Amino acid sequence: MNTPSGLGDAILATASDAIIATDRSGAVTFWNAGAERIFGFTAEEALGQPLDLIIPDNLRDRHWRGYQRVMASGESQYGHGDLLAVPAMTKDGRRISVEFTIVLLKDEQNRPTGTAAILRDVTRRFEEARQLKRDLAEALRVK
């Protein structure tokens, strides 16, 4: 396969989607311009920090139990191409909705070394769908 020069760098630097990588402990090792735009933290603020930066308090225990299980076993319940949807937090404390795909990073011995994820802010779409459901429920109740 002939890959255009600079393609990887261009994708990683994109400002539209967040691209975040973590190490085995869950500390951020890569944070692109898209992550800065969506979550509000600069790369300097995020690098080396745990993912707690963007995980709502009420979801942290569940997240870390799953993360540690995956790092210990090398197996994830999420397959390649699975699109996951979760709430996330921004630097200013707003709760947003994100969809993401995630891959497990592994070393030469096939042991997990961390994760890489591509995330997209879908808050507007999520809120519109929620409003449509409320409107439909109201319309059905009126009849």
Secondary structure, DSSP 8 states (H G I E B T S, - for coil): ----TTHHHHHHH-SSSEEEEEETTSBEEEE-HHHHHHH---HHHHTTSBGGGTS-HHHHHHHHHHHHHHHHHS--SS-TT--EEEEEE-TTS-EEEEEEEEEEEE-TTS-EEEEEEEEEE-HHHHHHHHHHHHHHHHHHHH-
